[in-house]
Amino acid sequence: MSSILNAQEKWSLNRCIEHARENNIDIQRGYNALANADLAQWQSKLAFLPTANINGGYYWNFGLTIDPITNTRQPGSRQTLSTTASGNWTLLSGGRNIYQLQQSRLNSVAALYQLEEVKNNTFLNIASAYLQIIVNLQLESVAQGQLNTSLKSLERTQILFENGAISKDNYLQSVAQTKGDEGNLTSAVNAVLLSKLQLFQILQLETDFESFDIEVPEVNLNQLSLNDYGRDDLKNQAVQNQPAVRAAEANLESAQYGIKLANSARYPNLFFLAQLNSNYVQGLPYFTDFVELTTYTLVEDPLTGNIEQIPQVINVPDPNSQIKYTVGNQLSDNWNQFIGFGFQVPLFNGGATHAAVQRAKIQENNASLDKKASELAVRQTIERALVDAKNSLALFNAANASAQASELALNNAQLNFDEGVISAFDLGLSKNQYLAAKSQEIQTKFDYLFKVKVLEFYLFNQISL
């Protein structure tokens, strides 16, 4: 029962907007773009920290190879292991990391405003589709009323025809008018269905379309007012608050930092280095004990010419104490470390830095033009929306007067037809004129409402009925 009630619940404009805010695919893509920008900003912060890496490898060597420990040539096959832990910390880089961080922050701000712009465009499309349904529902109601009137007239005409009070021609004209009104109603029903389908698809709903319906709010045009909407201060404030303009401003500042970032490649880099190394060689002998061995060196006495033996005591490994030299022991014994500072001074790189700076300046100029174009587009949109709203009000007033006159003419034609003064054909003409006038009144009414809401949206960044 709960599912049935939820399926039959009508959709208000606010509900449509909130649903799109959470589920619209374009808006979700905008959130992903914002997440990417935030991730880039997070990565720019980590760029201030040192980098660290561990490298190594286990190798099978065959033939004559270089012993990594004794650095001598050794014949035969063997297995070796090498490990290195290194770190690098950039201390000075011409401000590159700072400019990257500032640029990533501005890119994140631009992505946020671009997301708001996507939301605004989506919400405007929803409001337009929503109001179109209301217009078509009003037209359907008018068409239904016209058909009901024609059916009643047909009943009376048929009685008069059967009693011989009117000609067959008048009777057939009344039948034709009724069939035409049935066609108009069918067209109006289809228009309602298509406009609902359009909103249904904009909302990207997965529910049953047959149960989809909207709330029809009370519309009071007397509450609408265009007073003060043309003030320059209000217009200027609205231009500066529009997400598209704010995004363009952030992109411009980002491009300005892009020039500084490109220029940073002209300056020297200073970095701190640290490294740990160790090695292992398969089959390397290891002795736990050493014995003293006396060797003699023959030296000629320059005064007497006698040959003398000079003893020298050295320690040599005891062959009986040889044990297996494990990987862990070798790595522990063969550690070597170093720390130091390095620098790099850019001298010439084929004009890459100069070209990068020039491209950054061009990008900054394009961003400045984009900002001006965005401000101009918003300002023109507001001015056009104000003019459109005033024109729509004038058209509605004219259509309203025409509809009232057509209604009076239809009522008079109906009385004349009932008295037999005019034919069914003439009555049908009056009905068609009234239907056209009433349709025009409804369309201009909601067109004026929509134009005012669009204007209010750009001026105050809100939309509601």
VOGU-42997 format. One record per residue (C-alpha): residue number from 1; residue in three letters; z, y, x. Coordinates in pm, 1 decimal. Last residue first. Example, Ala and Ser with C-alpha at 12.3 -4.5 7.8 and 13.67 -1.06 7.14 Angstrom:
<fipas>
   n res        z        y        x
   2 SER    714.0   -106.0   1367.0
   1 ALA    780.0   -450.0   1230.0
</fipas>
This chain:
<fipas>
   n res        z        y        x
 465 LEU   -828.7   2884.9    629.5
 464 SER   -740.7   2875.0    995.0
 463 ILE   -883.2   2966.8   1336.0
 462 GLN   -706.6   3113.9   1634.1
 461 ASN   -806.7   3283.7   1959.9
 460 PHE   -715.2   3634.5   1834.4
 459 LEU  -1040.6   3829.1   1873.3
 458 TYR  -1276.6   3537.8   1926.2
 457 PHE  -1122.4   3334.2   1646.0
 456 GLU  -1090.8   3635.0   1419.3
 455 LEU  -1465.9   3694.1   1449.9
 454 VAL  -1539.6   3328.9   1380.0
 453 LYS  -1307.0   3341.6   1080.1
 452 VAL  -1483.9   3650.6    948.5
 451 LYS  -1823.6   3485.5    990.7
 450 PHE  -1697.5   3171.7    815.8
 449 LEU  -1567.8   3362.8    514.1
 448 TYR  -1889.6   3565.0    488.0
 447 ASP  -2093.3   3244.9    498.6
 446 PHE  -1853.8   3103.7    241.9
 445 LYS  -1931.5   3377.6     -6.2
 444 THR  -2298.6   3402.9     91.3
 443 GLN  -2348.9   3034.1      9.2
 442 ILE  -2157.6   3051.7   -317.0
 441 GLU  -2341.5   3362.9   -437.0
 440 GLN  -2678.7   3218.9   -340.8
 439 SER  -2602.9   2904.5   -536.7
 438 LYS  -2501.2   3115.5   -836.7
 437 ALA  -2821.5   3317.9   -819.0
 436 ALA  -3040.9   3006.8   -787.6
 435 LEU  -2859.2   2832.3  -1072.2
 434 TYR  -2880.1   3145.1  -1291.0
 433 GLN  -3252.7   3178.8  -1231.1
 432 ASN  -3302.4   2810.5  -1304.5
 431 LYS  -3104.0   2838.9  -1627.2
 430 SER  -3300.4   3144.1  -1737.3
 429 LEU  -3626.9   2964.7  -1670.8
 428 GLY  -3502.4   2664.1  -1863.3
 427 LEU  -3425.5   2883.8  -2163.1
 426 ASP  -3781.0   3016.5  -2151.9
 425 PHE  -3914.8   2660.3  -2146.8
 424 ALA  -3682.6   2559.1  -2429.1
 423 SER  -3849.4   2822.1  -2642.3
 422 ILE  -3719.4   3160.1  -2749.9
 421 VAL  -3613.5   3305.3  -3088.2
 420 GLY  -3502.2   2975.1  -3234.6
 419 GLU  -3149.2   3093.7  -3311.5
 418 ASP  -3002.2   2845.8  -3061.7
 417 PHE  -3265.9   2955.9  -2811.4
 416 ASN  -3171.5   3321.2  -2858.6
 415 LEU  -2803.9   3237.2  -2809.3
 414 GLN  -2883.8   3034.8  -2495.6
 413 ALA  -3099.1   3317.0  -2362.5
 412 ASN  -2809.0   3561.0  -2408.4
 411 ASN  -2574.7   3329.7  -2221.2
 410 LEU  -2835.2   3285.8  -1948.4
 409 ALA  -2886.5   3662.3  -1914.8
 408 LEU  -2510.9   3717.6  -1888.0
 407 GLU  -2492.5   3447.8  -1622.7
 406 SER  -2788.5   3596.7  -1436.6
 405 ALA  -2617.4   3937.3  -1431.8
 404 GLN  -2296.9   3786.4  -1295.3
 403 ALA  -2491.5   3588.2  -1035.3
 402 SER  -2686.2   3898.2   -926.8
 401 ALA  -2364.4   4099.6   -887.2
 400 ASN  -2214.5   3819.7   -678.6
 399 ALA  -2530.6   3789.6   -473.0
 398 ALA  -2523.4   4162.8   -394.5
 397 ASN  -2156.1   4155.3   -303.3
 396 PHE  -2212.9   3841.3    -97.6
 395 LEU  -2504.9   3995.9     87.9
 394 ALA  -2296.1   4303.8    174.7
 393 LEU  -2009.2   4086.0    293.0
 392 SER  -2249.0   3874.1    498.6
 391 ASN  -2389.0   4190.0    659.7
 390 LYS  -2038.5   4304.5    755.2
 389 ALA  -1952.6   3959.2    892.8
 388 ASP  -2278.6   3938.8   1085.6
 387 VAL  -2217.0   4282.0   1241.5
 386 LEU  -1866.6   4178.4   1348.7
 385 ALA  -1987.9   3841.2   1478.1
 384 ARG  -2266.1   4015.3   1672.6
 383 GLU  -2014.4   4246.7   1838.6
 382 ILE  -1783.4   3955.6   1917.2
 381 THR  -2068.4   3744.7   2052.9
 380 GLN  -2199.0   4037.9   2256.6
 379 ARG  -1856.4   4084.0   2415.7
 378 VAL  -1826.3   3712.1   2484.8
 377 ALA  -2173.3   3698.2   2643.1
 376 LEU  -2113.1   4012.7   2848.5
 375 GLU  -1783.7   3882.6   2983.7
 374 SER  -1945.0   3549.9   3071.2
 373 ALA  -2244.4   3717.4   3232.8
 372 LYS  -2016.5   3939.2   3442.8
 371 LYS  -1814.7   3635.9   3553.2
 370 ASP  -2129.2   3435.4   3624.9
 369 LEU  -2263.5   3724.4   3835.0
 368 SER  -1943.9   3724.6   4041.2
 367 ALA  -1965.1   3346.2   4079.0
 366 ASN  -2325.6   3381.0   4195.8
 365 ASN  -2216.8   3638.7   4454.4
 364 GLU  -1937.8   3410.7   4574.5
 363 GLN  -2183.6   3121.3   4602.0
 362 ILE  -2414.5   3342.1   4807.7
 361 LYS  -2121.4   3430.2   5033.4
 360 ALA  -2031.9   3061.0   5068.5
 359 ARG  -2392.6   2981.6   5158.2
 358 GLN  -2381.5   3251.1   5426.6
 357 VAL  -2057.1   3110.8   5568.2
 356 ALA  -2198.1   2757.0   5575.0
 355 ALA  -2514.1   2879.2   5749.2
 354 HIS  -2306.8   3050.7   6017.4
 353 THR  -2096.6   2737.4   6063.7
 352 ALA  -2400.0   2507.2   6090.0
 351 GLY  -2582.9   2735.6   6335.4
 350 GLY  -2664.8   2446.9   6569.0
 349 ASN  -2303.4   2375.8   6651.0
 348 PHE  -2221.2   2627.7   6922.6
 347 LEU  -1894.1   2726.4   7083.6
 346 PRO  -1613.3   2577.0   6879.6
 345 VAL  -1290.9   2554.9   7083.2
 344 GLN  -1103.2   2228.1   7045.3
 343 PHE   -744.4   2173.9   7146.7
 342 GLY   -520.2   1887.2   7237.9
 341 PHE   -147.0   1854.6   7282.6
 340 GLY     35.1   1555.5   7422.5
 339 ILE    226.1   1237.0   7366.2
 338 PHE    192.8    900.4   7542.2
 337 GLN    321.0    551.6   7504.8
 336 ASN    294.7    212.8   7675.9
 335 TRP    432.1   -119.9   7554.6
 334 ASN    341.9   -423.3   7765.6
 333 ASP    682.9   -594.9   7780.5
 332 SER    741.3   -601.1   7404.9
 331 LEU    385.4   -707.7   7326.1
 330 GLN    410.3   -979.3   7591.3
 329 ASN    743.4  -1108.4   7462.9
 328 GLY    625.7  -1117.3   7103.4
 327 VAL    305.7  -1300.3   7191.8
 326 THR    494.4  -1564.5   7386.4
 325 TYR    483.9  -1623.2   7764.1
 324 LYS    552.0  -1996.2   7787.0
 323 ILE    784.2  -2083.0   8076.7
 322 GLN    749.7  -2095.9   8458.5
 321 SER   1081.0  -2155.5   8640.1
 320 ASN    959.9  -2440.3   8866.0
 319 PRO    686.7  -2223.7   9012.7
 318 ASP    949.9  -1976.1   9138.3
 317 PRO    786.8  -1636.4   9124.1
 316 VAL    765.0  -1445.0   9450.2
 315 ASN   1008.2  -1194.0   9592.1
 314 ILE    914.9  -1036.3   9925.0
 313 VAL   1087.5  -1016.5  10263.8
 312 GLN    894.5   -857.9  10549.7
 311 PRO    922.9   -964.9  10916.0
 310 ILE    755.3   -767.8  11200.4
 309 GLN    596.8   -993.6  11461.4
 308 GLU    522.9   -820.6  11790.0
 307 ILE    211.0   -826.4  12003.9
 306 ASN    265.9   -672.9  12344.8
 305 GLY     52.5   -381.1  12464.8
 304 THR    347.0   -227.1  12636.1
 303 LEU    329.9    127.4  12506.5
 302 PRO    108.5     84.0  12197.3
 301 ASP    309.9   -213.5  12069.0
 300 GLU     64.9   -427.6  11874.9
 299 VAL    171.6   -529.0  11520.5
 298 LEU    149.5   -875.8  11364.0
 297 THR    295.5   -883.3  11012.7
 296 TYR    529.9  -1157.1  10920.3
 295 THR    618.1  -1288.8  10576.6
 294 THR    955.8  -1388.9  10445.0
 293 LEU    969.1  -1531.7  10094.1
 292 GLU   1259.6  -1474.2   9859.7
 291 VAL   1258.2  -1673.1   9536.6
 290 PHE   1201.4  -1555.8   9179.0
 289 ASP   1326.6  -1693.3   8851.2
 288 THR   1219.7  -1652.8   8485.1
 287 PHE    848.5  -1688.7   8540.8
 286 TYR    565.8  -1595.1   8300.9
 285 PRO    204.4  -1705.2   8332.3
 284 LEU    -68.2  -1540.0   8114.5
 283 GLY   -228.6  -1817.2   7910.4
 282 GLN   -343.1  -1595.8   7622.7
 281 VAL   -337.1  -1223.2   7687.0
 280 TYR   -134.0   -981.8   7469.5
 279 ASN   -153.6   -605.8   7454.9
 278 SER     46.3   -291.8   7366.8
 277 ASN    -21.6     68.4   7277.1
 276 LEU    168.9    362.8   7122.4
 275 GLN      9.4    704.9   7063.2
 274 ALA    103.1   1066.8   6997.5
 273 LEU   -119.2   1373.3   6960.6
 272 PHE    -48.6   1734.0   6856.1
 271 PHE   -334.0   1956.2   6743.2
 270 LEU   -478.1   2298.2   6818.4
 269 ASN   -810.5   2404.0   6667.7
 268 PRO  -1008.6   2705.5   6783.0
 267 TYR  -1166.6   2949.5   6532.9
 266 ARG  -1523.4   2966.6   6397.2
 265 ALA  -1465.0   2685.3   6145.0
 264 SER  -1220.6   2915.0   5963.6
 263 ASN  -1518.2   3123.2   5846.0
 262 ALA  -1618.2   2852.5   5595.6
 261 LEU  -1268.2   2850.4   5448.3
 260 LYS  -1258.9   3228.6   5429.4
 259 ILE  -1589.4   3226.6   5240.4
 258 GLY  -1462.6   2951.3   5009.9
 257 TYR  -1154.5   3161.6   4940.5
 256 GLN  -1387.3   3413.4   4778.7
 255 ALA  -1555.9   3130.9   4587.1
 254 SER  -1218.3   3025.6   4445.3
 253 GLU  -1151.5   3383.2   4338.0
 252 LEU  -1485.5   3384.4   4153.3
 251 ASN  -1419.7   3045.2   3996.7
 250 ALA  -1083.3   3169.3   3869.2
 249 GLU  -1249.9   3474.8   3712.9
 248 ALA  -1519.0   3256.2   3553.1
 247 ALA  -1248.8   3032.2   3402.8
 246 ARG  -1072.2   3337.0   3260.9
 245 VAL  -1398.8   3457.0   3108.7
 244 ALA  -1472.1   3120.4   2945.7
 243 PRO  -1110.5   3091.2   2829.2
 242 GLN  -1133.6   3422.5   2637.5
 241 ASN   -836.7   3649.0   2706.5
 240 GLN  -1030.5   3917.7   2896.7
 239 VAL  -1290.5   3949.4   2621.8
 238 ALA  -1025.0   3963.6   2348.4
 237 GLN   -843.0   4246.3   2526.8
 236 ASN  -1165.1   4441.7   2557.4
 235 LYS  -1246.6   4391.5   2187.4
 234 LEU   -901.9   4497.9   2073.8
 233 ASP   -921.0   4806.7   2295.7
 232 ASP  -1271.9   4885.6   2170.2
 231 ARG  -1175.2   4875.0   1801.5
 230 GLY  -1431.7   4695.1   1582.2
 229 TYR  -1182.1   4468.3   1408.0
 228 ASP   -988.9   4778.0   1293.4
 227 ASN  -1053.3   4695.9    925.3
 226 LEU  -1264.6   4385.9    872.7
 225 SER  -1045.9   4251.6    595.4
 224 LEU  -1009.0   3916.5    429.7
 223 GLN   -727.7   3874.4    179.8
 222 ASN   -956.8   3983.3   -104.8
 221 LEU  -1184.2   3693.6    -16.5
 220 ASN   -934.7   3451.5   -163.2
 219 VAL  -1022.4   3092.9    -86.2
 218 GLU   -799.4   2820.1   -223.4
 217 PRO   -821.7   2520.6      0.8
 216 VAL  -1045.5   2218.9    -61.3
 215 GLU   -883.1   1923.8    108.7
 214 ILE  -1124.5   1680.6    267.8
 213 ASP  -1251.5   1331.0    196.4
 212 PHE  -1312.9   1008.6    388.4
 211 SER  -1262.1    688.0    187.0
 210 GLU  -1630.9    591.8    193.2
 209 PHE  -1644.0    658.3    567.1
 208 ASP  -1411.7    365.8    643.4
 207 THR  -1212.6    443.9    956.5
 206 GLU  -1349.9    474.9   1309.2
 205 LEU  -1349.3    853.1   1321.0
 204 GLN  -1552.2   1044.3   1577.1
 203 LEU  -1426.1   1378.1   1438.1
 202 ILE  -1778.9   1516.0   1479.6
 201 GLN  -1907.5   1201.1   1307.4
 200 PHE  -1687.4   1247.0   1001.2
 199 LEU  -1778.3   1617.8    992.0
 198 GLN  -2148.6   1529.5    980.6
 197 LEU  -2088.4   1248.4    732.1
 196 LYS  -1910.1   1491.4    502.6
 195 SER  -2210.1   1725.7    525.0
 194 LEU  -2444.3   1436.3    444.8
 193 LEU  -2242.3   1324.7    141.6
 192 VAL  -2213.1   1676.6      4.3
 191 ALA  -2587.6   1730.4     47.5
 190 ASN  -2653.8   1398.5   -126.1
 189 VAL  -2443.3   1506.1   -424.1
 188 ALA  -2630.2   1838.3   -438.3
 187 SER  -2967.3   1663.1   -429.4
 186 THR  -2858.9   1430.0   -709.9
 185 LEU  -2733.8   1726.4   -911.4
 184 ASN  -3065.7   1907.2   -869.1
 183 GLY  -3250.5   1593.9   -976.9
 182 GLU  -3036.7   1566.6  -1289.5
 181 ASP  -3103.2   1935.4  -1357.3
 180 GLY  -3476.9   1867.0  -1336.3
 179 LYS  -3439.2   1576.2  -1577.9
 178 THR  -3256.0   1802.7  -1820.8
 177 GLN  -3521.6   2074.0  -1795.0
 176 ALA  -3794.4   1816.5  -1856.3
 175 VAL  -3616.3   1693.0  -2168.3
 174 SER  -3582.4   2050.7  -2294.9
 173 GLN  -3951.6   2108.6  -2228.3
 172 LEU  -4028.0   1788.6  -2417.0
 171 TYR  -3836.0   1914.4  -2723.3
 170 ASN  -4006.7   2251.3  -2714.4
 169 ASP  -4347.6   2080.9  -2700.2
 168 LYS  -4253.1   1845.5  -2981.6
 167 SER  -4212.2   2143.7  -3206.8
 166 ILE  -3888.2   2258.6  -3359.9
 165 ALA  -3718.5   2217.9  -3700.3
 164 GLY  -3887.1   1885.6  -3776.3
 163 ASN  -3561.9   1705.9  -3842.1
 162 GLU  -3617.4   1479.9  -3541.3
 161 PHE  -3699.5   1785.4  -3332.3
 160 LEU  -3385.1   1971.1  -3440.2
 159 ILE  -3170.5   1667.3  -3363.6
 158 GLN  -3339.5   1626.4  -3024.2
 157 THR  -3289.7   1993.6  -2947.0
 156 ARG  -2916.7   1968.4  -3024.0
 155 GLU  -2872.7   1669.9  -2794.4
 154 LEU  -3093.5   1832.4  -2531.4
 153 SER  -2881.8   2148.3  -2538.4
 152 LYS  -2569.7   1941.2  -2477.9
 151 LEU  -2740.9   1759.0  -2191.7
 150 SER  -2863.3   2088.2  -2045.4
 149 THR  -2511.1   2233.8  -2046.5
 148 ASN  -2374.3   1923.7  -1874.9
 147 LEU  -2656.5   1938.9  -1620.6
 146 GLN  -2584.2   2302.8  -1543.2
 145 GLY  -2215.1   2228.2  -1497.2
 144 GLN  -2298.0   1940.8  -1261.7
 143 ALA  -2528.0   2165.5  -1058.2
 142 VAL  -2256.8   2429.4  -1034.1
 141 SER  -2001.3   2169.0   -923.2
 140 GLU  -2246.2   2029.8   -669.3
 139 LEU  -2301.7   2377.8   -532.3
 138 GLN  -1926.1   2422.6   -494.1
 137 LEU  -1899.5   2085.7   -319.4
 136 ASN  -2189.0   2186.3    -93.3
 135 VAL  -2010.8   2505.1      7.7
 134 ILE  -1683.9   2317.9     69.5
 133 ILE  -1867.1   2062.7    283.4
 132 GLN  -2029.9   2345.6    480.0
 131 LEU  -1684.4   2494.5    536.2
 130 TYR  -1569.1   2176.3    710.9
 129 ALA  -1886.3   2152.8    920.3
 128 SER  -1839.0   2511.2   1042.5
 127 ALA  -1466.2   2458.8   1103.8
 126 ILE  -1535.8   2139.6   1300.5
 125 ASN  -1802.1   2310.0   1511.0
 124 LEU  -1560.8   2595.3   1579.9
 123 PHE  -1289.6   2346.7   1682.2
 122 THR  -1525.4   2174.1   1924.7
 121 ASN  -1631.8   2503.3   2082.9
 120 ASN  -1268.6   2607.7   2120.1
 119 LYS  -1163.4   2275.7   2270.9
 118 VAL  -1445.7   2289.3   2525.5
 117 GLU  -1338.0   2643.3   2615.9
 116 GLU   -977.4   2529.6   2656.2
 115 LEU  -1093.1   2257.4   2895.8
 114 GLN  -1288.1   2516.5   3091.8
 113 TYR   -968.1   2720.6   3110.5
 112 LEU   -779.6   2428.5   3265.3
 111 ALA  -1066.4   2345.0   3501.0
 110 ALA  -1067.3   2706.5   3623.0
 109 VAL   -692.5   2689.5   3692.9
 108 SER   -741.7   2365.2   3887.7
 107 ASN  -1024.6   2523.2   4084.7
 106 LEU   -791.8   2814.6   4160.9
 105 ARG   -529.4   2577.5   4299.3
 104 SER   -793.9   2390.7   4500.1
 103 GLN   -910.9   2718.2   4655.8
 102 GLN   -559.4   2818.0   4753.0
 101 LEU   -495.8   2476.8   4910.6
 100 GLN   -827.1   2476.4   5096.4
  99 TYR   -758.9   2826.9   5224.1
  98 ILE   -419.2   2723.2   5359.3
  97 ASN   -559.7   2406.9   5518.3
  96 ARG   -840.1   2597.2   5690.3
  95 GLY   -618.7   2876.6   5827.1
  94 GLY   -806.3   2892.6   6158.3
  93 SER   -713.3   2535.5   6239.0
  92 LEU   -374.0   2551.6   6405.6
  91 LEU   -109.1   2278.4   6416.2
  90 THR   -314.3   1973.4   6324.1
  89 TRP    -95.9   1665.3   6356.3
  88 ASN   -244.7   1342.7   6490.2
  87 GLY    -70.7   1005.4   6509.5
  86 SER   -151.0    676.2   6674.8
  85 ALA    -31.3    315.4   6662.2
  84 THR   -236.2     78.5   6876.1
  83 THR   -243.7   -300.2   6896.8
  82 SER   -439.6   -537.7   7122.0
  81 LEU   -455.1   -918.6   7113.9
  80 THR   -638.8  -1141.0   7359.0
  79 GLN   -776.3  -1494.5   7362.4
  78 ARG   -921.8  -1653.3   7674.0
  77 SER  -1238.4  -1803.4   7817.4
  76 GLY  -1299.1  -1831.9   8186.5
  75 PRO  -1325.5  -1587.2   8476.2
  74 GLN  -1089.8  -1290.6   8523.3
  73 ARG  -1191.7   -943.7   8628.6
  72 THR   -895.4   -719.6   8680.2
  71 ASN   -730.7   -463.5   8449.3
  70 THR   -395.7   -639.2   8500.8
  69 ILE   -300.3   -611.8   8134.4
  68 PRO   -634.5   -583.7   7954.7
  67 ASP   -782.5   -866.7   8168.8
  66 ILE  -1148.1   -779.4   8197.6
  65 THR  -1380.3  -1067.4   8116.5
  64 LEU  -1606.7  -1316.3   8293.7
  63 GLY  -1702.9  -1592.1   8056.3
  62 PHE  -1579.2  -1610.8   7697.9
  61 ASN  -1338.2  -1382.3   7511.7
  60 TRP  -1192.6  -1452.3   7166.3
  59 TYR  -1039.4  -1138.5   7018.1
  58 TYR   -749.4  -1038.2   6794.9
  57 GLY   -759.8   -679.1   6679.9
  56 GLY   -558.4   -364.1   6636.5
  55 ASN   -530.3    -24.4   6478.8
  54 ILE   -236.3    149.9   6314.0
  53 ASN   -293.7    500.6   6183.3
  52 ALA    -94.4    818.4   6122.5
  51 THR   -201.1   1162.0   5997.3
  50 PRO     26.2   1464.4   6018.9
  49 LEU    118.4   1667.7   5708.6
  48 PHE    -48.4   1995.6   5603.9
  47 ALA   -333.9   1800.6   5437.5
  46 LEU    -77.4   1667.9   5188.2
  45 LYS    -92.6   1998.4   4998.5
  44 SER   -472.4   1980.6   4976.4
  43 GLN   -443.0   1627.4   4833.7
  42 TRP   -222.8   1754.8   4550.7
  41 GLN   -477.1   2028.1   4474.0
  40 ALA   -759.4   1771.8   4468.9
  39 LEU   -553.9   1559.8   4228.4
  38 ASP   -498.6   1861.3   4003.6
  37 ALA   -875.3   1921.8   3996.0
  36 ASN   -940.4   1556.8   3912.8
  35 ALA   -680.9   1568.5   3633.5
  34 LEU   -847.6   1882.3   3493.8
  33 ALA  -1185.3   1706.4   3491.9
  32 ASN  -1022.4   1411.0   3314.9
  31 TYR   -871.4   1645.3   3053.7
  30 GLY  -1217.6   1793.6   2997.3
  29 ARG  -1359.1   1444.2   2953.9
  28 GLN  -1094.2   1387.1   2686.0
  27 ILE  -1206.6   1708.1   2515.9
  26 ASP  -1566.4   1587.0   2516.6
  25 ILE  -1455.9   1250.7   2374.5
  24 ASN  -1255.7   1400.8   2086.9
  23 ASN   -936.2   1203.5   2028.6
  22 GLU   -624.1   1418.4   2070.7
  21 ARG   -755.5   1769.3   2006.3
  20 ALA  -1007.1   1628.7   1760.4
  19 HIS   -726.7   1488.5   1546.4
  18 GLU   -539.6   1818.8   1565.2
  17 ILE   -849.5   2009.2   1453.4
  16 CYS   -917.8   1774.4   1161.7
  15 ARG   -554.7   1792.4   1053.2
  14 ASN   -566.2   2171.3   1062.6
  13 LEU   -882.3   2172.9    851.3
  12 SER   -718.9   1949.3    593.0
  11 TRP   -816.8   1585.4    556.1
  10 LYS   -744.2   1406.3    233.5
   9 GLU   -517.5   1104.6    223.2
   8 GLN   -699.9    810.0     64.7
   7 ALA   -692.5    596.2    378.8
   6 ASN   -326.4    679.1    435.5
   5 LEU   -242.1    577.7     78.6
   4 ILE   -433.3    250.2    114.1
   3 SER   -261.5    170.2    444.2
   2 SER     80.1    234.0    290.0
   1 MET      0.0      0.0      0.0
</fipas>
